[in-house]
Amino acid sequence: MEENFQPIDPVAFSLGPIQVHWYGVIIGLGIALALWIAMREGEKRGLDKDLFADLMLFAIPIAIISARIYYVIFQWDYYSQHPAEIIAIWNGGIAIHGALIGAVVTAYVFCKKRDVSFWKVADIAAPSIILGQAIGRWGNFINQEAHGGEVSRAFLENLMLPEFIINQMYINGTYYHPTFLYESIWNIIGFVLLIGLRRVNLRRGELFLSYVIWYSIGRFFVEGLRTDSLMLTDFLRIAQVISIVLVAAAVALWIYRRMSGYATERYLDVESKQQTKQTKKAKK
């Protein structure tokens, strides 16, 4: 039976000849909220309030470029025949793992230049990163992309999904798994978990490694449902392989840093600026 649903218009609004897409708006909102949370927590942990804003000036463009490079590398059979399209990022084709690699490398170099602990910055940023990812997946929802295989309407209704999600998952006459939603929910749970782990006062670096482990486990299973995966072989999905590698590397690094004595400081060890001011006043 033919359904008469109109998909959500991907264009949020127009400014003359310029069309502003919901995808960009949602990504922008995710970045803004993530940055605000990181800046607030960074100031509590004694960092300069502008440090994360300065970092984002470098991390965002480099993350976009690295996300595109990552995608092109694993689709080289196509782009080697169409080199002019390599820079056509507006036609789609970026990968979150590529973006994360670029952002982490940028953050490491940035922290070295600013003489700030990379692990401290990474720990503070971890909840913000996964929240930004959770919000960003709704851009895929608007674009009707990054979905899973075919399902029935009854299947989606049994998930107790709101009507607007069910309707948007009706694409070219077929309903699909809302894998964007699965990953978004997993990441929101991860955000709450990481916020809670702040109070546990893990050793420095372990909050970020917890993020890597949590996100990678969820991504592994969600990726198995998707229909647009980058493939390493006919059977191996690149994102799943990367997820396994990241979990193993994070666990190994966690153990190594503890056994070697590199993880002696804890997340809450450094006084906040407010506590420092109060200590100074007390001494006077």
C-alpha positions in Angstrom: 0.0 0.0 0.0 1.3 3.4 -1.0 1.8 5.8 2.0 1.3 9.5 1.5 3.9 10.9 3.8 5.9 14.0 3.0 9.4 13.8 4.3 10.8 16.7 6.4 12.2 19.4 4.2 16.0 19.3 4.6 16.2 23.0 4.1 15.5 24.9 7.3 15.3 28.4 5.7 16.8 30.4 2.9 18.7 33.7 2.9 18.3 34.9 -0.6 20.0 32.3 -2.9 21.6 30.6 0.1 19.8 27.6 1.6 20.5 26.7 5.2 20.0 23.0 5.8 18.7 21.4 9.0 21.8 19.1 8.9 24.1 22.1 9.4 21.8 23.8 11.9 21.7 20.6 14.0 25.4 20.0 13.8 26.0 23.6 14.8 23.7 23.4 17.8 25.4 20.2 18.9 28.8 21.8 18.7 27.6 25.0 20.5 26.1 23.0 23.4 29.1 20.7 23.7 31.4 23.7 23.7 29.4 25.4 26.4 29.4 22.4 28.7 33.2 21.9 28.2 34.0 25.5 28.9 32.0 25.5 32.1 33.6 22.3 33.4 37.0 23.4 32.2 36.7 26.6 34.2 35.7 24.6 37.3 38.8 22.4 36.8 41.1 25.5 36.7 41.6 25.9 32.9 41.4 29.2 31.1 37.7 29.8 30.1 38.7 30.4 26.5 40.9 27.4 26.1 38.2 25.2 24.6 36.9 27.9 22.3 40.5 28.4 21.0 40.8 24.7 20.5 37.6 24.5 18.5 38.9 27.1 16.1 41.5 24.5 15.0 39.7 21.2 15.7 36.5 21.8 13.7 38.0 22.6 10.3 40.7 19.9 10.7 38.0 17.4 11.8 36.0 18.1 8.7 39.0 17.7 6.5 40.2 14.5 8.1 36.6 13.1 8.0 36.6 13.7 4.3 40.1 12.2 3.8 39.1 9.1 5.8 36.0 8.6 3.6 37.9 9.1 0.3 40.6 6.7 1.3 38.1 3.9 1.8 36.2 4.8 -1.3 39.3 5.2 -3.4 38.1 2.9 -6.2 35.5 5.5 -7.0 37.5 8.7 -6.3 40.5 7.6 -8.2 38.3 7.6 -11.3 36.6 10.9 -10.3 39.4 13.0 -8.6 37.5 16.3 -9.2 34.9 15.1 -6.7 37.3 14.6 -3.9 36.7 18.1 -2.6 33.0 18.0 -3.2 32.1 17.6 0.4 28.8 19.3 -0.1 27.7 16.1 -2.0 28.1 14.1 1.2 30.8 11.6 2.3 32.3 12.2 5.6 33.1 9.7 8.4 32.9 10.3 12.1 35.9 8.1 12.9 38.0 10.3 10.6 36.7 13.4 12.3 37.5 12.0 15.7 41.0 11.1 14.7 41.6 14.6 13.3 40.1 16.3 16.4 42.2 14.2 18.9 45.5 14.8 17.0 44.7 18.5 16.9 43.9 18.5 20.6 47.1 16.7 21.4 49.3 19.2 19.5 47.2 22.2 20.8 47.7 21.0 24.4 51.4 20.6 23.9 51.6 24.2 22.6 49.6 25.6 25.5 51.5 23.5 28.0 48.2 21.9 29.3 47.7 18.2 30.1 46.1 16.6 27.0 44.5 13.9 29.3 42.9 16.6 31.5 41.4 18.4 28.5 40.3 15.1 27.0 38.6 14.0 30.2 36.7 17.3 30.4 35.7 17.2 26.8 34.6 13.5 26.7 30.9 14.1 27.8 30.7 17.0 25.4 32.0 14.9 22.5 29.5 12.1 22.9 26.6 14.6 23.5 27.5 16.4 20.3 27.5 13.1 18.5 24.1 12.2 19.9 22.6 15.5 18.7 24.4 15.3 15.3 22.7 12.0 14.4 19.4 13.9 14.1 20.9 15.6 11.1 21.1 12.1 9.5 17.4 11.7 10.5 16.4 14.8 8.6 18.4 13.7 5.5 16.9 10.2 5.7 20.4 8.7 5.7 22.6 6.4 7.9 19.6 4.1 8.3 19.4 0.4 8.6 17.8 -2.3 6.6 14.1 -2.8 5.7 11.5 -3.2 8.4 7.7 -3.1 8.6 5.7 -0.2 9.9 4.4 -2.6 12.6 8.0 -3.1 13.8 8.5 0.6 14.2 5.2 1.1 15.9 6.1 -1.7 18.4 9.1 0.4 19.3 6.7 3.0 20.6 8.2 5.6 18.3 6.5 9.0 17.7 4.7 9.3 14.4 7.1 11.8 12.9 10.0 9.4 13.3 8.1 6.5 11.8 7.0 8.6 8.8 10.5 9.9 8.2 11.8 6.3 8.1 9.5 5.7 5.1 11.9 6.2 2.2 11.1 5.4 -1.4 8.2 3.1 -0.5 10.0 1.2 2.3 10.4 1.5 6.0 13.9 1.3 7.5 15.6 0.8 10.8 16.1 4.2 12.5 19.8 3.4 13.3 20.4 7.1 13.8 18.0 6.9 16.8 19.7 3.8 18.3 23.1 5.5 18.2 21.7 8.8 19.5 20.1 7.1 22.5 23.2 5.1 23.2 25.3 8.3 23.2 22.9 10.1 25.4 23.1 7.3 27.9 26.9 7.5 27.5 26.8 11.3 28.3 24.9 10.6 31.5 27.3 7.8 32.4 30.4 10.0 31.8 28.9 12.9 33.9 28.4 10.4 36.7 31.9 9.1 36.4 33.2 12.6 37.1 32.2 12.1 40.7 33.9 8.7 40.8 37.1 10.6 40.4 38.9 8.3 38.0 42.5 8.7 37.3 43.4 11.3 34.7 42.7 10.0 31.2 40.3 7.3 32.2 37.2 9.3 31.6 38.2 9.9 28.0 39.1 6.2 27.6 35.7 5.3 29.1 34.1 7.4 26.3 36.1 5.6 23.7 35.1 2.2 25.0 31.4 3.1 25.4 31.0 4.8 22.0 32.9 2.1 20.2 30.8 -0.8 21.7 27.6 1.0 20.7 28.9 1.9 17.2 29.9 -1.7 16.6 26.4 -3.1 17.0 24.6 -0.2 15.3 26.9 -0.4 12.3 25.9 -4.0 11.8 22.4 -2.8 11.0 23.3 0.0 8.6 23.1 -0.3 4.8 25.6 2.4 3.9 28.8 1.1 5.7 32.2 1.6 4.3 33.6 -1.8 3.7 37.1 -3.1 4.2 36.3 -6.4 2.5 33.0 -8.0 1.3 32.3 -9.0 4.9 34.2 -6.6 7.1 32.7 -3.2 7.9 35.4 -0.6 8.5 33.6 1.1 11.4 33.2 -2.2 13.2 36.9 -3.1 12.7 37.9 0.4 14.0 35.5 0.0 17.0 37.2 -3.3 18.0 40.6 -1.8 17.6 39.6 1.3 19.7 38.2 -0.8 22.5 41.3 -3.0 22.7 43.6 0.0 22.5 41.7 1.9 25.2 41.7 -1.0 27.6 45.4 -1.7 27.0 46.3 2.0 27.5 44.2 2.1 30.7 46.1 -0.8 32.1 49.5 0.4 30.9 49.0 3.9 32.3 48.1 2.5 35.7 50.9 -0.1 35.8 53.6 2.3 34.6 52.6 5.1 37.0 51.5 7.6 34.4 48.0 7.7 35.8 48.6 9.1 39.3 46.6 12.3 39.2 42.8 12.1 39.4 40.0 14.0 37.7 39.1 16.1 40.7 42.6 16.5 42.1 43.1 20.1 40.9 41.2 22.8 42.7 38.7 24.9 40.8 39.4 28.6 40.4 36.7 29.4 42.9 38.3 27.1 45.5 41.7 28.6 44.7 40.4 32.1 45.3 38.8 31.1 48.6 42.1 29.5 49.7 44.0 32.7 48.9 41.5 34.8 50.8 41.7 32.5 53.8 45.5 32.8 53.9 45.2 36.6 53.9 
